[in-house]
Amino acid sequence: MRRRIILMAAALISYTGMASAQEADVFVPIGKYIQQGDAEKLSAWFASNLELDILGNVNACSKIQATQIMKDFFVTYPPKTFTIIHKSGKAPMKYAIGSLGAGREKFRVTLFVTTQSSGNLIQQLMIERE
């Protein structure tokens, strides 16, 4: 009986640890698509309406508009590297700050992601020069 309780407790702790790791992983695919400069795949993470702040140009836009704005940004500044340097928050609102090397410039990227019934969605994306 005691052994069964210990095994159940260990399984619960292991499951809780995996769930926490999976929650933090939302920024892994998002970061990969930013580094690749793939606006189409990145847009799969966009909310239907979101706020983009690209180099001081703030837009409340649809997912389609945001995709085009990001395509234009990636054409002008082809990404070379992207690294998440800070993550925080918990569902329903998480955020991450990353460093983007594109062309000969460096940018700070801030992402705000909400957890909804449909999954994790980017509500706000901000890119500013470092």
C-alpha positions in Angstrom: 0.0 0.0 0.0 2.7 2.4 1.0 4.7 1.6 -2.2 1.6 2.3 -4.3 1.1 5.7 -2.6 4.8 6.6 -3.3 4.5 5.6 -7.0 1.3 7.6 -7.4 2.9 10.7 -5.8 6.0 10.3 -8.1 3.8 10.0 -11.1 1.8 13.1 -10.1 5.0 15.1 -9.6 6.4 14.0 -12.9 3.1 14.9 -14.7 3.1 18.3 -13.1 6.6 18.9 -14.2 5.9 17.9 -17.8 2.8 20.2 -17.9 4.9 23.1 -16.7 7.5 22.4 -19.4 4.9 22.1 -22.1 3.4 25.5 -21.1 6.8 27.2 -21.4 7.4 25.6 -24.8 4.9 27.9 -26.6 7.7 30.3 -27.4 9.9 27.6 -29.0 7.9 27.3 -32.3 7.2 31.0 -32.3 10.9 31.7 -32.0 11.8 29.2 -34.7 9.5 30.9 -37.2 10.8 34.4 -36.3 14.4 33.2 -36.8 13.4 31.6 -40.1 11.6 34.8 -41.2 8.5 32.7 -42.0 5.5 35.1 -41.6 3.1 32.4 -42.8 3.9 29.9 -40.2 4.3 32.6 -37.5 0.8 33.8 -38.4 -0.7 30.5 -37.3 0.0 31.8 -33.8 -1.7 35.2 -34.4 -5.0 36.0 -32.7 -7.7 37.0 -35.2 -7.0 40.6 -34.1 -3.8 41.7 -32.6 -1.5 44.7 -32.0 1.7 45.0 -33.9 4.3 47.7 -32.9 7.0 47.4 -35.6 9.8 50.0 -35.1 7.3 52.5 -33.6 4.5 52.0 -36.1 1.6 50.7 -34.0 -1.2 48.9 -35.7 -4.3 47.2 -34.4 -4.8 44.7 -37.3 -6.3 41.5 -38.5 -4.4 38.3 -38.7 -4.1 38.8 -42.5 -2.8 42.4 -42.2 -0.3 41.3 -39.5 1.0 38.5 -41.7 1.7 41.0 -44.5 3.3 43.5 -42.1 5.6 40.7 -40.8 6.4 39.5 -44.4 7.5 43.1 -45.3 9.6 43.3 -42.1 11.3 40.0 -42.9 12.1 41.1 -46.4 13.6 44.4 -45.2 15.4 42.7 -42.3 16.2 39.1 -43.1 16.6 37.3 -39.8 19.8 35.5 -38.9 19.4 34.7 -35.2 16.7 34.8 -32.7 17.0 34.0 -29.0 14.5 34.1 -26.2 16.2 35.9 -23.3 13.3 36.2 -20.9 9.9 34.4 -20.3 7.3 35.1 -17.6 3.7 34.8 -16.8 1.3 32.0 -16.7 -2.0 31.1 -18.4 -4.0 33.0 -19.5 -1.2 35.6 -20.2 2.5 34.9 -20.9 5.2 37.0 -22.4 8.6 36.6 -23.8 11.4 39.0 -24.8 13.8 38.0 -27.5 16.8 39.3 -29.3 16.7 39.2 -33.1 19.7 39.6 -35.3 18.6 40.7 -38.8 20.8 42.1 -41.4 23.4 44.2 -39.6 21.0 45.2 -36.9 19.7 43.9 -33.6 16.1 44.1 -32.4 14.3 43.5 -29.2 11.1 41.4 -29.8 8.4 41.3 -27.2 5.6 38.8 -27.4 2.4 38.6 -25.4 0.5 35.3 -25.7 -2.9 34.5 -24.3 -4.2 31.0 -23.7 -7.7 30.5 -25.0 -9.9 27.5 -25.7 -8.5 27.5 -29.2 -4.9 27.4 -27.9 -2.1 29.9 -27.4 -2.4 33.0 -29.5 -0.1 36.1 -30.0 -2.1 39.2 -28.9 0.7 41.6 -29.2 4.1 41.6 -31.0 6.5 44.5 -30.6 9.8 44.9 -32.5 12.2 47.7 -31.6 15.8 48.5 -32.3 18.3 47.7 -29.5 
